[in-house]
Amino acid sequence: MVGAEETRLVILRGNSASGKSSVATGVRERFGRGLALVGQDNLRRIVLRERDRPGAVNIGLIDLTARYALDAGYHVVLEGILHADHYGAMLTRLRAEHRGRTHGYYLDVPLEETLARHATKPIADEVSPDALRSWYRPLDLLPGGGETVIDAGTGLTATVDRIMRETGLAGLPPLEE
């Protein structure tokens, strides 16, 4: 078992440019100290410089990092594309073994909106629209359910508000400075 009954685990998934990082950052800023942000891109691309493929080392590192933070008493927002076929087994185990409340969200953004959003990002010159199309998976939900789908029409503030409210993070105190 991992974490405590008091800890919250929020799994935030969706295609590239769906707003996952912005939502995760908004939740963290709103909550304050005591919430760990575990980002797939950071651990996979920055720490390990690894490609996203089944069985890759980053899957274990993401799992280990989330578990470590939960065991240390932190709430965790785990965010990333986290394709179901690559990460589903790890996420299912993590959810099942977390003692506290776990919430999953999938940001559902259509391909055309994904392409438009991506064009405004700093990495737009590094990642082509064709690459984005090849990565895109419509409604790549985890097996067994447990994810709330949030559509592209829901704004950033409304999404952060919803997650704060539904997870109970809105009513919890941050760590003392």
Buried (B, 14 or more C-beta within 10 A) or exposed (E): EBBEEEBBBBBBBBBBBBBBBBBBBBBBEBBBEBBBBBBBBBBBBEBEEBEBEEEBEBBEBBBEBBBBBBBEEBBBBBBBBBBBEBBBBBBBEBBEBBBBBBBBBBBBBBBEBBBEBBEEEEEBEEBEEEEBEEBBEEEBBBEEEBBEEBEBEBEEEEBBBBBBEBBBBBEBEEEEE
